[in-house]
Amino acid sequence: MMLRPFALLVALGLGAAAQAHEFEEGDLAILHPFAIETAARATTGAGYFEVRNDGDQADALIGVEAAFPKVALHEAVETDGMMTMQPIERVEIAPGETLTLAPGEGGHVMFMGIDAPFEVGARFPAKLIFERAGAVEVEFVVEPRPEPGADHSTMDHSTMDHSGMTDAEGGMDHGTMDHGEMTQGEMEHGADAAAE
């Protein structure tokens, strides 16, 4: 199929916009939201991004919404030599600071109950919810899984079992997740993580 000149210009323009992959709302800049490709049988996926606060007042990230059965902010916490996942309810972003959610750095978004794998190049919309800025529409782009030797490869969530994780009220149910292809070595995600 051949693109007409106007359509070609539009396509090139969209490609450049996708390359920049930045979203702004007021004093906040959301930089490069991306998700990691998942295995074929995965029921969860992980997302990452940065938020830069260019204003003179603090704001806080308090949630993420997307078209999946459950979406939550999580962080990896090491306790007695074991890595576990804990929900994050609020992350403050001070003026002039940048919040970074990146593979291997602990913080991430969990997309739970996915019914198809995240494939490289796929895109999906989401909303980041802030206390001051409100809901900001963004688009996540799926990127290749990091190489096994990379420092940030330890947080591949594509096939983890989160069934043992609960929030403070015990209301977070991860029982529908598959643990069959976990590639995280010794990482434990709650009481049921060791059982396959």
C-alpha positions, -999 to +999 in steps of 0.1 A: +000+000+000+014+034-010+009+064+012-002+096-004+021+126+001-001+142+028-005+108+046+032+103+044+039+137+060+014+129+087+030+095+093+064+110+095+052+136+119+036+110+141+069+090+140+088+121+152+062+127+180+065+091+191+103+094+192+100+124+215+073+106+235+067+133+261+034+146+276+029+178+295+002+191+319+008+224+336+042+222+353+046+185+349+064+167+320+058+130+317+088+115+298+088+083+278+061+060+293+069+024+283+061-011+291+082-042+288+073-070+263+058-100+280+059-137+275+030-153+256+013-167+287+018-136+308-011-122+328+008-091+341+029-064+326+051-037+340+053+000+330+078+028+336+082+065+330+096+097+345+078+128+358+096+161+359+081+189+380+091+222+365+069+243+387+073+259+421+048+237+440+050+200+448+026+175+432+021+138+439+014+108+417-015+090+433-026+065+407-026+051+371-057+041+351-057+019+320-081-006+303-070-036+323-088-054+351-064-039+377-037-013+375-015-003+405+017+015+414+042-009+431+077-008+445+102-036+451+114-037+487+141-060+501+134-075+534+158-101+550+174-107+516+141-113+498+125-089+473+088-084+477+063-061+461+044-034+480+017-010+467+025+027+465-004+050+472+013+083+468+047+096+455+055+133+460+074+152+433+090+183+447+096+214+426+125+209+403+127+172+410+121+142+387+103+110+397+118+080+380+101+047+376+126+025+358+135-012+356+156-023+385+150+009+405+120-005+424+090+016+413+068+005+385+032+003+373+016-032+373-009-039+345-028-069+358-051-094+341-039-087+306-055-111+281-028-108+253+009-104+256+026-070+253+044-071+219+072-048+210+059-017+192+024-020+206+009+011+222-019+016+247-034+046+264-034+053+301-040+081+326-016+092+353-035+107+382-019+136+402-031+154+433-027+189+417-026+183+379-054+158+379-056+131+352-030+133+324-035+112+293-004+094+281+005+065+258+027+036+268+049+020+241+060-016+245+098-021+243+120-052+241+128-071+273+162-060+287+191-083+281+196-108+310+230-093+319+217-058+323+214-043+357+177-036+353+168-071+341+159-083+376+124-067+375+107-085+346+071-087+358+057-104+327+051-138+344+053-132+381+028-145+407+015-117+429-011-138+446+005-134+481+006-096+480-019-076+499-023-039+507-028-026+542-064-036+542-058-069+525-078-058+495-054-064+467-062-098+450-036-111+426-048-147+426-055-147+388-018-143+379+004-170+363+037-179+378+046-205+352+075-188+335+091-167+362+126-155+352+135-136+383+157-161+401+155-158+438+129-130+438+099-137+460+065-121+455+046-130+486+039-162+504+029-182+473+058-171+451+079-202+457+052-226+447+050-233+410 
